[in-house]
Amino acid sequence: MKKTSINKTPLANAIANHSRPPATPIEVFKLARKTWLQGKRVSIGDLAKEVGVSRGTLYRWVGSKELLLDEIFWSLIKPTFEQAVAEAPGHGVEHVVDVHRRFMTAILSFEPLQKFIADDPNYSLRVLTDWSSGVSERMVKLTAEHLRSEERRGYLRLHSTPEKLAEIFILANEAIIYTDAISGRSPAIEKACSLIQMLLSSSQIVENQAASAKLNSDD
């Protein structure tokens, strides 16, 4: 059998030519995420130099700096919410309220996010509360899925769609997590939790009234 020369392998040629494997969008994301978690500013130009591609190529990959930040935030926010769901005890109204309490508390105590807000409050507020961003849209979807799961298993009775309720929850959460942090006010987590509890409890009242009305009509 003919022996293949090691000098003809892609790795050997790359090493011999002092070149590096082509960069990928995932490599850019990982580098940007690491940079942000270290409390440093994410720069498209710096990232392009680091991975060895042009700024144009990098923009084609990530869309914009804000969209790249969206992906970084989502990679951190999604597991934080899922952990809150896993750790909050019980089911139903109190469970959902506790999920959001744990989630907001965890986000507020996350040091890289607090540094991002402190370094540039105006920019961070625009990015974090932009409802055209992928993060807000996906956060509403994730919250709605949690509500729908609780309803499907009989722990909640919702008078509105999970998506509509989720939008209100996330608006309240963002006002507490980001706006209060930027303004310097003490985060009113319990106020947001009270709003969520009120909305969910009103769903139970509507459901009970409907059930009572049905029983009366049957009589």
C-alpha positions as CSV (number, residue, x, y, z in Angstrom):
1,M,0.0,0.0,0.0
2,K,1.3,3.4,-1.0
3,K,2.2,5.5,2.0
4,T,0.8,9.1,2.0
5,S,3.4,11.8,2.6
6,I,2.7,13.7,5.8
7,N,3.8,16.9,4.0
8,K,0.7,16.6,1.9
9,T,-1.9,16.7,4.7
10,P,-3.8,20.0,5.2
11,L,-2.5,20.3,8.7
12,A,1.1,19.9,7.7
13,N,0.7,22.4,4.9
14,A,-0.9,24.9,7.2
15,I,1.9,24.6,9.7
16,A,4.5,24.8,7.1
17,N,3.0,27.9,5.6
18,H,2.4,29.5,9.0
19,S,-1.3,29.8,8.2
20,R,-4.3,29.2,10.2
21,P,-7.5,27.2,9.5
22,P,-10.2,29.4,8.0
23,A,-12.3,31.3,10.6
24,T,-16.0,30.4,11.1
25,P,-19.0,32.4,12.4
26,I,-19.1,30.1,15.5
27,E,-15.4,31.0,16.2
28,V,-16.3,34.7,16.0
29,F,-19.2,34.2,18.3
30,K,-17.1,32.4,20.9
31,L,-14.4,35.0,20.7
32,A,-16.9,37.9,21.1
33,R,-18.7,36.1,24.0
34,K,-15.4,35.6,25.8
35,T,-14.5,39.3,25.2
36,W,-17.8,40.5,26.6
37,L,-17.6,38.2,29.6
38,Q,-14.2,39.7,30.4
39,G,-15.8,43.1,30.6
40,K,-14.2,44.3,27.4
41,R,-15.9,46.2,24.5
42,V,-16.9,44.1,21.6
43,S,-15.5,45.6,18.4
44,I,-16.2,44.3,14.9
45,G,-12.9,45.7,13.7
46,D,-10.9,43.9,16.5
47,L,-12.8,40.7,15.9
48,A,-12.1,40.8,12.2
49,K,-8.3,41.2,12.8
50,E,-8.3,38.5,15.5
51,V,-9.9,35.8,13.3
52,G,-8.2,37.0,10.1
53,V,-11.2,38.0,7.9
54,S,-12.3,41.3,6.5
55,R,-14.8,43.6,8.2
56,G,-17.2,43.0,5.3
57,T,-17.0,39.3,5.8
58,L,-17.6,39.6,9.5
59,Y,-20.6,41.9,9.0
60,R,-22.1,39.3,6.5
61,W,-21.7,36.7,9.2
62,V,-23.1,38.5,12.2
63,G,-25.3,41.2,10.6
64,S,-24.4,44.0,13.0
65,K,-22.7,44.5,16.3
66,E,-26.1,44.7,18.0
67,L,-27.2,41.4,16.5
68,L,-24.0,39.8,17.6
69,L,-24.6,41.1,21.2
70,D,-28.1,39.7,20.9
71,E,-26.7,36.2,20.4
72,I,-24.3,36.7,23.3
73,F,-27.1,37.8,25.6
74,W,-29.3,35.0,24.5
75,S,-26.6,32.4,25.2
76,L,-26.6,33.6,28.8
77,I,-30.2,34.5,29.4
78,K,-31.8,31.3,28.1
79,P,-29.9,28.9,30.5
80,T,-30.5,31.4,33.3
81,F,-34.3,31.3,32.8
82,E,-34.3,27.5,32.4
83,Q,-32.3,27.1,35.6
84,A,-34.9,29.3,37.4
85,V,-37.7,27.0,36.1
86,A,-35.9,23.9,37.3
87,E,-35.2,25.4,40.7
88,A,-38.5,27.1,41.5
89,P,-40.6,24.7,43.6
90,G,-44.2,23.6,43.0
91,H,-46.4,24.5,40.1
92,G,-49.0,27.1,39.2
93,V,-49.1,30.8,40.1
94,E,-46.6,30.8,42.9
95,H,-44.2,28.7,40.8
96,V,-44.3,31.1,37.8
97,V,-43.9,34.1,40.1
98,D,-40.9,32.5,41.8
99,V,-39.3,31.6,38.4
100,H,-39.4,35.3,37.4
101,R,-38.1,36.4,40.8
102,R,-35.2,34.0,40.6
103,F,-34.5,35.0,37.0
104,M,-34.5,38.8,37.7
105,T,-32.3,38.3,40.8
106,A,-29.8,36.2,38.8
107,I,-29.6,38.7,36.0
108,L,-29.2,41.7,38.3
109,S,-26.3,40.0,40.1
110,F,-24.5,39.1,36.9
111,E,-21.3,41.2,37.0
112,P,-20.5,41.4,33.2
113,L,-24.0,42.7,32.5
114,Q,-23.8,45.3,35.3
115,K,-20.4,46.5,33.9
116,F,-21.9,46.7,30.4
117,I,-24.7,48.9,31.7
118,A,-22.4,51.0,33.8
119,D,-19.9,51.6,31.0
120,D,-22.4,53.0,28.5
121,P,-25.9,53.4,30.0
122,N,-27.6,54.9,26.9
123,Y,-26.3,52.3,24.5
124,S,-26.9,49.4,26.8
125,L,-30.5,50.5,27.5
126,R,-31.1,50.8,23.7
127,V,-29.7,47.3,23.0
128,L,-31.2,45.5,26.0
129,T,-34.7,46.9,25.7
130,D,-35.0,46.9,21.9
131,W,-38.2,45.0,21.1
132,S,-37.1,44.4,17.6
133,S,-34.2,42.4,18.9
134,G,-34.0,38.6,18.7
135,V,-33.5,38.4,22.5
136,S,-36.9,40.0,23.4
137,E,-38.7,37.9,20.8
138,R,-37.1,34.7,22.0
139,M,-37.6,35.6,25.7
140,V,-41.3,36.1,25.1
141,K,-41.5,32.7,23.3
142,L,-39.6,30.9,26.1
143,T,-41.8,32.5,28.8
144,A,-45.0,31.6,26.8
145,E,-43.8,28.0,26.5
146,H,-43.4,27.8,30.2
147,L,-46.9,29.2,30.8
148,R,-48.4,26.9,28.2
149,S,-46.7,23.9,29.9
150,E,-48.2,24.8,33.3
151,E,-51.6,25.3,31.7
152,R,-51.4,22.1,29.7
153,R,-50.7,20.1,32.9
154,G,-53.7,21.7,34.7
155,Y,-51.7,24.0,37.0
156,L,-52.9,27.3,35.4
157,R,-56.0,28.6,33.7
158,L,-55.2,31.6,31.5
159,H,-57.8,34.1,30.4
160,S,-55.4,35.4,27.7
161,T,-52.9,33.7,25.4
162,P,-49.6,32.7,26.9
163,E,-47.9,35.0,24.3
164,K,-49.8,38.1,25.4
165,L,-49.1,37.4,29.1
166,A,-45.5,36.7,28.3
167,E,-45.1,40.1,26.6
168,I,-46.4,41.8,29.7
169,F,-44.1,39.8,32.0
170,I,-41.0,40.5,29.9
171,L,-41.9,44.3,29.7
172,A,-42.1,44.3,33.5
173,N,-38.9,42.3,33.9
174,E,-37.0,44.6,31.6
175,A,-38.2,47.7,33.3
176,I,-36.9,46.3,36.6
177,I,-33.7,44.7,35.4
178,Y,-32.4,47.3,33.1
179,T,-34.2,50.7,33.6
180,D,-33.8,50.7,37.3
181,A,-30.2,49.6,37.1
182,I,-29.4,52.4,34.7
183,S,-31.3,55.0,36.6
184,G,-29.7,54.0,39.9
185,R,-33.0,53.2,41.6
186,S,-33.2,50.1,43.7
187,P,-34.6,47.2,41.6
188,A,-38.2,46.7,42.5
189,I,-38.3,43.0,41.8
190,E,-41.2,42.3,44.1
191,K,-43.3,44.9,42.3
192,A,-42.8,43.1,39.0
193,C,-43.6,39.8,40.8
194,S,-46.8,41.3,42.2
195,L,-47.9,42.3,38.7
196,I,-47.2,38.8,37.4
197,Q,-49.1,37.3,40.4
198,M,-52.0,39.6,39.9
199,L,-52.3,38.8,36.2
200,L,-52.1,35.1,36.8
201,S,-54.5,35.2,39.8
202,S,-57.0,37.1,37.7
203,S,-56.9,34.3,35.3
204,Q,-57.9,31.9,38.0
205,I,-60.7,34.2,39.1
206,V,-62.1,34.4,35.6
207,E,-61.9,30.6,35.3
208,N,-63.7,30.1,38.6
209,Q,-66.4,32.5,37.7
210,A,-66.9,30.8,34.4
211,A,-67.2,27.4,36.1
212,S,-69.6,28.8,38.7
213,A,-71.8,30.3,36.0
214,K,-71.9,27.0,34.2
215,L,-73.0,25.2,37.3
216,N,-75.7,27.7,37.9
217,S,-77.0,27.4,34.4
218,D,-77.0,23.6,34.7
219,D,-79.2,24.0,37.8
